[in-house]
Structure formats: C-alpha cells, structure tokens
C-alpha cells in the first residue's frame, strides 16, 4: 500500500509504502488502544454511576420502609381505636354490673363489706412448668375482648332477671303482714275458739288481742292501702288495710284514727292510737289477718317476723 503525503511546507510530495505486516501491527495497536480506552471509560462510568445510583437506591428503600411503617401505624391505630371503643363499652357494662350488683346485694340483704362489686377479687397461683407461656397476639387479644364483652352482656341479662325475682319477693314480703301492730311481747287473747268475755259463751275469735294502755301507737303490719277507717258498733274505731294478693288486716277498738280511707301506708307506719271503743272490756288492740275475706291466725305471720329478727 502506498501513501502519498502532500504538504505546503514540503517542496515535493513524499510517498510511504506500507506492507501487510505494518497494517496488521497498526490494526493490533488500534484495537489495543480501543480496548484500553473502553475499559477505562467503563470503569469510570460504572464507578460514577454506582456513586450516583446508590443514594437514589437508598432513597427508594427508605421511602418504601417509611410507607410500610406508615401502613403498619395506620393498621395499629385502627385496631387500637376499635379496641378503645370495645373497652369503653366494657367499662359501661362494668358500671351497669356494679350498680346492679349493689342493688342485688341490697335486695338479698347482704352487707356491703360481704359483696364488693366495685373491687376486683384477689387472684393468684403458680405458673405451670410443663406448659409454656406466651404473649397474646393482637388477634387473640381482640378475640378475648369480644368474648368477654358477650359474657358480660349475658351476665347482665341473668342478673337483671334475678333482680326482678328478688324485687318481686321483697315486694311480696313487704306486703305480708308480719309486723306486730304494737310493741308487746305477748297477746292477751289468741286466735280461735274461746269463752266470750262479755257473754260467757263459746265463740270464734277471729284475731288476737294485744293488751296495751290507751293511746299506744298502732302500726301497719305491712305496706298497703287503707280501705276502711271509721267507727263500727262492735269494732269501735277500726282500720282495714288492703295489702294486695287478697290479704287484708284489721286494727280495732282504737281511741283515735290517724289515716283516712285511700291513704297509702308503709310497713310499721303509725295508723292509730289504741283504746277501748266498741265491744271491748278494756284498752287493747284487736288485730286480724284475712285472706280472701277468711280470717287467718295472725300468729302464723307474726312468727315469721320473730324468726327473721332472731336470725339477724
């Protein structure tokens, strides 16, 4: 191969002759230079690219981690809000149970120190060495709260039924004539057949007579409504009280009446003052208990009150 060099500095043109060997050497040198330059550029580009891309990659990773953390926080917050709502409901249920427990203990006659609904009971015990313990997961805790809330609601319903039964029993007890009309230990004349103190004949005595001085306070034997408060030729000034459930009581031979027909009276309330009016031989209180209009032995009811008082 001939190469002719022409220059304005040279007076004549020069010719260079290149053989095949020269061309191969030139080509090899060119390839070596290209490879060296490519390697250098690749190294420089890779290094700078890594230095440029590493912060970007770290930024992307941090952004993903922050998003994941934010999602976890939102999930936890939602669950905590739901648990807070459930806890508030359970606190309201506990307050209702405490109030209901206080009412039940009062209806059942329990002393406050014997039945403390507002205080947690003492509990304890050793951990089992054969059964491993573990922390509750969020799912397990939520399940426990739901189950406890349902149990509390069921217990409230059951206790509500019990309160209704106890209240009915207490009302019926208050309506039963079990309180003595006067504060004396014995009666002068019992219920049943006796010798009439005026005629001397055998006659049925439909009540009991309590021997007291004139003006002694006479009390209602149970809650009820006054249906009669007037004078009768045989009973004198007397009072009839309707206690419901077909029970009535009569208080006769009084000197003064303190209540009128239609008045509501409570057990133990003063309703009259004793005397000796009507068919009577002296100051006393004639007391009757009737069921569906039929005279009953008052001692059967008054003995219940005496037994209850002794047991207390």
C-alpha beads as a LAMMPS data file, in Angstrom:
LAMMPS data file: protein, C-alpha beads

312 atoms
311 bonds

1 atom types
1 bond types

-500.0 500.0 xlo xhi
-500.0 500.0 ylo yhi
-500.0 500.0 zlo zhi

Masses

1 110.0

Atoms # bond

1 1 1 0.000 0.000 0.000
2 1 1 1.406 3.417 -0.984
3 1 1 0.535 6.585 0.936
4 1 1 1.421 9.948 -0.656
5 1 1 1.918 12.857 1.793
6 1 1 1.386 16.351 0.399
7 1 1 2.217 19.471 2.484
8 1 1 2.593 23.179 1.756
9 1 1 5.867 23.118 3.706
10 1 1 7.376 20.426 1.507
11 1 1 8.544 21.286 -1.915
12 1 1 7.861 17.837 -3.176
13 1 1 5.328 15.076 -2.235
14 1 1 6.528 12.116 -0.252
15 1 1 5.387 8.583 -0.694
16 1 1 5.237 5.964 2.099
17 1 1 4.976 2.328 1.343
18 1 1 3.061 0.096 3.956
19 1 1 3.326 -3.627 3.856
20 1 1 0.811 -6.142 5.208
21 1 1 2.885 -6.548 8.342
22 1 1 2.669 -2.841 9.009
23 1 1 -1.094 -2.868 8.542
24 1 1 -1.533 -5.784 10.970
25 1 1 0.618 -4.068 13.564
26 1 1 -1.328 -0.848 13.163
27 1 1 -4.644 -2.628 13.389
28 1 1 -3.494 -4.507 16.543
29 1 1 -2.323 -1.283 18.101
30 1 1 -5.599 0.382 17.275
31 1 1 -7.580 -2.464 18.828
32 1 1 -5.417 -2.353 21.956
33 1 1 -5.950 1.390 22.267
34 1 1 -9.708 0.999 21.773
35 1 1 -9.883 -1.781 24.363
36 1 1 -7.846 0.232 26.852
37 1 1 -9.975 3.318 26.327
38 1 1 -13.194 1.276 26.569
39 1 1 -12.051 -0.375 29.817
40 1 1 -11.065 2.980 31.277
41 1 1 -14.349 4.572 30.288
42 1 1 -16.355 1.568 31.562
43 1 1 -14.547 1.729 34.905
44 1 1 -15.072 5.453 35.221
45 1 1 -18.716 5.293 34.122
46 1 1 -19.523 2.305 36.359
47 1 1 -17.881 3.873 39.384
48 1 1 -19.597 7.212 38.947
49 1 1 -22.899 5.520 38.085
50 1 1 -22.689 3.466 41.276
51 1 1 -21.885 6.589 43.252
52 1 1 -24.830 8.349 41.634
53 1 1 -27.322 5.467 41.840
54 1 1 -26.541 4.357 45.443
55 1 1 -28.167 7.387 47.133
56 1 1 -31.126 7.051 44.802
57 1 1 -31.484 3.375 45.700
58 1 1 -31.187 4.182 49.379
59 1 1 -33.827 6.889 48.980
60 1 1 -36.181 4.441 47.302
61 1 1 -35.620 1.844 50.036
62 1 1 -36.174 4.399 52.795
63 1 1 -39.323 5.625 51.071
64 1 1 -40.643 2.053 50.863
65 1 1 -39.777 1.436 54.521
66 1 1 -41.476 4.668 55.577
67 1 1 -44.584 3.751 53.611
68 1 1 -44.618 0.284 55.190
69 1 1 -44.144 1.794 58.650
70 1 1 -46.936 4.294 57.976
71 1 1 -49.253 1.497 56.852
72 1 1 -48.381 -0.504 59.986
73 1 1 -49.062 2.548 62.157
74 1 1 -52.415 3.153 60.484
75 1 1 -53.329 -0.521 60.888
76 1 1 -52.313 -0.421 64.553
77 1 1 -54.192 2.841 65.085
78 1 1 -57.361 1.413 63.555
79 1 1 -57.108 -1.668 65.759
80 1 1 -56.380 0.445 68.820
81 1 1 -59.386 2.652 68.045
82 1 1 -61.582 -0.425 67.709
83 1 1 -60.192 -1.837 70.957
84 1 1 -60.721 1.533 72.679
85 1 1 -64.364 1.535 71.585
86 1 1 -64.759 -2.038 72.839
87 1 1 -63.041 -1.113 76.102
88 1 1 -65.390 1.827 76.548
89 1 1 -68.372 -0.451 76.021
90 1 1 -66.990 -2.915 78.549
91 1 1 -66.397 -0.128 81.075
92 1 1 -70.020 0.955 80.663
93 1 1 -71.128 -2.657 81.114
94 1 1 -68.988 -2.959 84.242
95 1 1 -70.566 0.185 85.694
96 1 1 -74.007 -1.276 84.992
97 1 1 -72.983 -4.574 86.574
98 1 1 -71.583 -2.782 89.634
99 1 1 -74.810 -0.833 90.101
100 1 1 -76.885 -3.948 89.520
101 1 1 -74.704 -5.910 91.960
102 1 1 -75.227 -3.262 94.628
103 1 1 -78.990 -3.418 94.106
104 1 1 -78.939 -7.213 94.210
105 1 1 -76.868 -7.311 97.393
106 1 1 -79.298 -4.852 98.961
107 1 1 -82.315 -6.885 97.871
108 1 1 -80.676 -10.081 99.113
109 1 1 -79.890 -8.479 102.469
110 1 1 -76.114 -8.777 102.084
111 1 1 -73.858 -6.364 103.904
112 1 1 -71.725 -4.049 101.701
113 1 1 -68.471 -5.499 103.069
114 1 1 -69.608 -9.030 102.176
115 1 1 -70.247 -8.366 98.499
116 1 1 -67.992 -5.754 96.895
117 1 1 -68.900 -5.500 93.242
118 1 1 -66.698 -2.455 92.563
119 1 1 -63.474 -4.113 93.799
120 1 1 -61.573 -6.786 91.843
121 1 1 -61.332 -10.110 93.688
122 1 1 -57.958 -11.375 94.847
123 1 1 -56.485 -13.974 92.485
124 1 1 -53.181 -15.793 92.064
125 1 1 -51.451 -19.127 91.550
126 1 1 -48.171 -20.626 90.410
127 1 1 -47.217 -20.863 86.732
128 1 1 -47.091 -24.380 85.314
129 1 1 -43.584 -25.554 84.495
130 1 1 -44.826 -28.050 81.888
131 1 1 -46.981 -25.626 79.867
132 1 1 -45.092 -22.726 78.250
133 1 1 -46.496 -19.225 78.451
134 1 1 -46.747 -16.862 75.502
135 1 1 -47.729 -13.279 74.798
136 1 1 -51.158 -12.664 73.335
137 1 1 -51.261 -11.598 69.722
138 1 1 -53.444 -8.713 68.596
139 1 1 -55.906 -11.166 67.074
140 1 1 -56.052 -13.231 70.287
141 1 1 -56.497 -10.110 72.424
142 1 1 -59.323 -8.854 70.222
143 1 1 -60.998 -12.251 70.402
144 1 1 -60.689 -12.282 74.190
145 1 1 -62.239 -8.809 74.430
146 1 1 -65.156 -9.784 72.182
147 1 1 -65.814 -12.959 74.166
148 1 1 -65.582 -11.106 77.484
149 1 1 -67.985 -8.432 76.267
150 1 1 -70.536 -11.083 75.267
151 1 1 -70.162 -12.863 78.619
152 1 1 -70.671 -9.595 80.476
153 1 1 -73.809 -8.820 78.491
154 1 1 -75.187 -12.302 79.220
155 1 1 -74.367 -11.949 82.924
156 1 1 -76.138 -8.596 82.984
157 1 1 -79.248 -10.194 81.481
158 1 1 -79.150 -13.042 84.002
159 1 1 -78.614 -10.657 86.902
160 1 1 -81.457 -8.493 85.616
161 1 1 -83.802 -11.482 85.786
162 1 1 -82.504 -12.279 89.278
163 1 1 -83.067 -8.692 90.360
164 1 1 -86.648 -8.863 89.095
165 1 1 -87.263 -12.085 91.041
166 1 1 -85.686 -10.701 94.205
167 1 1 -87.603 -7.453 93.865
168 1 1 -90.872 -9.339 93.462
169 1 1 -90.026 -11.445 96.512
170 1 1 -89.146 -8.349 98.533
171 1 1 -92.340 -6.595 97.486
172 1 1 -94.401 -9.645 98.414
173 1 1 -92.567 -9.822 101.719
174 1 1 -93.362 -6.181 102.430
175 1 1 -96.988 -6.858 101.591
176 1 1 -97.165 -9.781 104.018
177 1 1 -98.486 -8.760 107.476
178 1 1 -95.518 -9.889 109.558
179 1 1 -95.011 -6.807 111.785
180 1 1 -96.804 -6.639 115.140
181 1 1 -99.223 -3.703 115.361
182 1 1 -97.943 -2.801 118.851
183 1 1 -94.623 -3.367 120.578
184 1 1 -95.542 -6.015 123.157
185 1 1 -94.182 -9.498 123.748
186 1 1 -97.467 -11.435 124.041
187 1 1 -101.187 -11.234 123.280
188 1 1 -103.979 -11.422 125.833
189 1 1 -106.333 -13.466 123.711
190 1 1 -105.326 -15.795 120.865
191 1 1 -106.963 -16.754 117.593
192 1 1 -109.628 -19.495 117.648
193 1 1 -112.458 -20.695 119.851
194 1 1 -112.675 -19.117 123.302
195 1 1 -115.108 -18.131 126.058
196 1 1 -116.501 -14.752 125.030
197 1 1 -115.506 -12.189 127.738
198 1 1 -118.911 -10.462 127.570
199 1 1 -121.490 -13.247 127.009
200 1 1 -119.540 -16.133 128.531
201 1 1 -120.454 -18.299 125.545
202 1 1 -118.110 -20.281 123.303
203 1 1 -117.358 -18.108 120.291
204 1 1 -114.859 -17.862 117.491
205 1 1 -112.238 -15.174 117.993
206 1 1 -111.039 -14.134 114.513
207 1 1 -107.930 -12.268 115.631
208 1 1 -105.538 -11.735 118.511
209 1 1 -105.787 -9.121 121.283
210 1 1 -102.705 -7.208 122.438
211 1 1 -103.016 -5.729 125.915
212 1 1 -101.735 -2.106 125.875
213 1 1 -102.578 1.212 127.506
214 1 1 -104.896 3.694 125.846
215 1 1 -103.054 5.973 123.414
216 1 1 -100.406 3.423 122.449
217 1 1 -99.251 3.864 118.852
218 1 1 -100.687 1.242 116.460
219 1 1 -98.605 0.386 113.383
220 1 1 -99.374 -1.119 109.960
221 1 1 -98.319 -4.766 109.723
222 1 1 -97.302 -4.362 106.057
223 1 1 -97.380 -1.979 103.108
224 1 1 -100.831 -1.361 101.718
225 1 1 -103.762 0.972 101.170
226 1 1 -106.302 1.940 103.795
227 1 1 -109.737 0.801 102.591
228 1 1 -111.739 1.428 105.785
229 1 1 -111.174 3.999 108.535
230 1 1 -114.366 4.528 110.529
231 1 1 -116.411 3.667 113.604
232 1 1 -118.229 0.310 113.979
233 1 1 -120.586 -0.625 116.859
234 1 1 -118.627 -3.794 117.644
235 1 1 -115.098 -2.938 116.432
236 1 1 -115.228 0.672 117.603
237 1 1 -112.788 2.893 115.710
238 1 1 -111.112 0.452 113.333
239 1 1 -108.985 0.401 110.213
240 1 1 -108.804 -2.128 107.364
241 1 1 -105.714 -2.191 105.117
242 1 1 -105.549 -3.970 101.765
243 1 1 -102.061 -5.414 101.159
244 1 1 -102.730 -6.932 97.754
245 1 1 -102.598 -10.621 96.853
246 1 1 -106.010 -10.959 98.622
247 1 1 -104.545 -10.127 102.054
248 1 1 -106.134 -7.583 104.413
249 1 1 -105.534 -6.656 108.058
250 1 1 -107.842 -5.091 110.689
251 1 1 -106.955 -2.938 113.707
252 1 1 -109.922 -2.452 116.077
253 1 1 -111.056 -0.761 119.347
254 1 1 -108.829 2.287 118.784
255 1 1 -109.316 5.612 120.518
256 1 1 -108.057 7.662 117.569
257 1 1 -107.602 7.092 113.821
258 1 1 -104.577 8.707 112.140
259 1 1 -105.200 7.772 108.490
260 1 1 -108.138 8.005 106.122
261 1 1 -109.526 5.605 103.523
262 1 1 -107.460 5.745 100.344
263 1 1 -104.195 6.513 102.146
264 1 1 -101.082 4.516 101.238
265 1 1 -99.160 3.312 104.278
266 1 1 -95.826 1.623 104.723
267 1 1 -94.919 -1.274 106.957
268 1 1 -94.541 -0.022 110.529
269 1 1 -96.242 3.345 109.905
270 1 1 -98.396 4.718 112.750
271 1 1 -102.065 4.489 111.752
272 1 1 -103.999 4.807 115.024
273 1 1 -103.871 5.054 118.813
274 1 1 -105.135 2.175 120.932
275 1 1 -108.241 2.392 123.120
276 1 1 -111.345 0.507 124.242
277 1 1 -114.085 1.597 121.824
278 1 1 -116.848 -0.685 120.540
279 1 1 -117.448 -4.111 122.081
280 1 1 -114.496 -4.155 124.487
281 1 1 -113.832 -4.760 128.206
282 1 1 -110.656 -2.625 128.397
283 1 1 -107.822 -0.997 126.455
284 1 1 -106.284 -3.331 123.876
285 1 1 -105.690 -3.747 120.129
286 1 1 -107.682 -6.348 118.220
287 1 1 -105.623 -7.491 115.187
288 1 1 -106.931 -9.637 112.323
289 1 1 -105.374 -11.086 109.151
290 1 1 -107.728 -12.150 106.368
291 1 1 -107.037 -13.965 103.101
292 1 1 -109.785 -13.681 100.502
293 1 1 -112.050 -12.500 103.308
294 1 1 -111.401 -15.550 105.513
295 1 1 -109.824 -14.954 108.928
296 1 1 -106.342 -16.433 109.369
297 1 1 -104.305 -16.961 112.518
298 1 1 -102.154 -13.789 112.786
299 1 1 -99.544 -15.653 114.839
300 1 1 -98.533 -17.624 111.732
301 1 1 -97.406 -14.376 110.089
302 1 1 -96.015 -12.669 113.187
303 1 1 -93.855 -15.713 113.985
304 1 1 -92.137 -15.322 110.598
305 1 1 -91.049 -11.827 111.612
306 1 1 -89.858 -13.086 115.007
307 1 1 -87.751 -15.857 113.438
308 1 1 -86.216 -13.437 110.912
309 1 1 -85.353 -10.941 113.658
310 1 1 -83.648 -13.618 115.775
311 1 1 -81.636 -14.935 112.820
312 1 1 -80.268 -11.454 112.166

Bonds

1 1 1 2
2 1 2 3
3 1 3 4
4 1 4 5
5 1 5 6
6 1 6 7
7 1 7 8
8 1 8 9
9 1 9 10
10 1 10 11
11 1 11 12
12 1 12 13
13 1 13 14
14 1 14 15
15 1 15 16
16 1 16 17
17 1 17 18
18 1 18 19
19 1 19 20
20 1 20 21
21 1 21 22
22 1 22 23
23 1 23 24
24 1 24 25
25 1 25 26
26 1 26 27
27 1 27 28
28 1 28 29
29 1 29 30
30 1 30 31
31 1 31 32
32 1 32 33
33 1 33 34
34 1 34 35
35 1 35 36
36 1 36 37
37 1 37 38
38 1 38 39
39 1 39 40
40 1 40 41
41 1 41 42
42 1 42 43
43 1 43 44
44 1 44 45
45 1 45 46
46 1 46 47
47 1 47 48
48 1 48 49
49 1 49 50
50 1 50 51
51 1 51 52
52 1 52 53
53 1 53 54
54 1 54 55
55 1 55 56
56 1 56 57
57 1 57 58
58 1 58 59
59 1 59 60
60 1 60 61
61 1 61 62
62 1 62 63
63 1 63 64
64 1 64 65
65 1 65 66
66 1 66 67
67 1 67 68
68 1 68 69
69 1 69 70
70 1 70 71
71 1 71 72
72 1 72 73
73 1 73 74
74 1 74 75
75 1 75 76
76 1 76 77
77 1 77 78
78 1 78 79
79 1 79 80
80 1 80 81
81 1 81 82
82 1 82 83
83 1 83 84
84 1 84 85
85 1 85 86
86 1 86 87
87 1 87 88
88 1 88 89
89 1 89 90
90 1 90 91
91 1 91 92
92 1 92 93
93 1 93 94
94 1 94 95
95 1 95 96
96 1 96 97
97 1 97 98
98 1 98 99
99 1 99 100
100 1 100 101
101 1 101 102
102 1 102 103
103 1 103 104
104 1 104 105
105 1 105 106
106 1 106 107
107 1 107 108
108 1 108 109
109 1 109 110
110 1 110 111
111 1 111 112
112 1 112 113
113 1 113 114
114 1 114 115
115 1 115 116
116 1 116 117
117 1 117 118
118 1 118 119
119 1 119 120
120 1 120 121
121 1 121 122
122 1 122 123
123 1 123 124
124 1 124 125
125 1 125 126
126 1 126 127
127 1 127 128
128 1 128 129
129 1 129 130
130 1 130 131
131 1 131 132
132 1 132 133
133 1 133 134
134 1 134 135
135 1 135 136
136 1 136 137
137 1 137 138
138 1 138 139
139 1 139 140
140 1 140 141
141 1 141 142
142 1 142 143
143 1 143 144
144 1 144 145
145 1 145 146
146 1 146 147
147 1 147 148
148 1 148 149
149 1 149 150
150 1 150 151
151 1 151 152
152 1 152 153
153 1 153 154
154 1 154 155
155 1 155 156
156 1 156 157
157 1 157 158
158 1 158 159
159 1 159 160
160 1 160 161
161 1 161 162
162 1 162 163
163 1 163 164
164 1 164 165
165 1 165 166
166 1 166 167
167 1 167 168
168 1 168 169
169 1 169 170
170 1 170 171
171 1 171 172
172 1 172 173
173 1 173 174
174 1 174 175
175 1 175 176
176 1 176 177
177 1 177 178
178 1 178 179
179 1 179 180
180 1 180 181
181 1 181 182
182 1 182 183
183 1 183 184
184 1 184 185
185 1 185 186
186 1 186 187
187 1 187 188
188 1 188 189
189 1 189 190
190 1 190 191
191 1 191 192
192 1 192 193
193 1 193 194
194 1 194 195
195 1 195 196
196 1 196 197
197 1 197 198
198 1 198 199
199 1 199 200
200 1 200 201
201 1 201 202
202 1 202 203
203 1 203 204
204 1 204 205
205 1 205 206
206 1 206 207
207 1 207 208
208 1 208 209
209 1 209 210
210 1 210 211
211 1 211 212
212 1 212 213
213 1 213 214
214 1 214 215
215 1 215 216
216 1 216 217
217 1 217 218
218 1 218 219
219 1 219 220
220 1 220 221
221 1 221 222
222 1 222 223
223 1 223 224
224 1 224 225
225 1 225 226
226 1 226 227
227 1 227 228
228 1 228 229
229 1 229 230
230 1 230 231
231 1 231 232
232 1 232 233
233 1 233 234
234 1 234 235
235 1 235 236
236 1 236 237
237 1 237 238
238 1 238 239
239 1 239 240
240 1 240 241
241 1 241 242
242 1 242 243
243 1 243 244
244 1 244 245
245 1 245 246
246 1 246 247
247 1 247 248
248 1 248 249
249 1 249 250
250 1 250 251
251 1 251 252
252 1 252 253
253 1 253 254
254 1 254 255
255 1 255 256
256 1 256 257
257 1 257 258
258 1 258 259
259 1 259 260
260 1 260 261
261 1 261 262
262 1 262 263
263 1 263 264
264 1 264 265
265 1 265 266
266 1 266 267
267 1 267 268
268 1 268 269
269 1 269 270
270 1 270 271
271 1 271 272
272 1 272 273
273 1 273 274
274 1 274 275
275 1 275 276
276 1 276 277
277 1 277 278
278 1 278 279
279 1 279 280
280 1 280 281
281 1 281 282
282 1 282 283
283 1 283 284
284 1 284 285
285 1 285 286
286 1 286 287
287 1 287 288
288 1 288 289
289 1 289 290
290 1 290 291
291 1 291 292
292 1 292 293
293 1 293 294
294 1 294 295
295 1 295 296
296 1 296 297
297 1 297 298
298 1 298 299
299 1 299 300
300 1 300 301
301 1 301 302
302 1 302 303
303 1 303 304
304 1 304 305
305 1 305 306
306 1 306 307
307 1 307 308
308 1 308 309
309 1 309 310
310 1 310 311
311 1 311 312
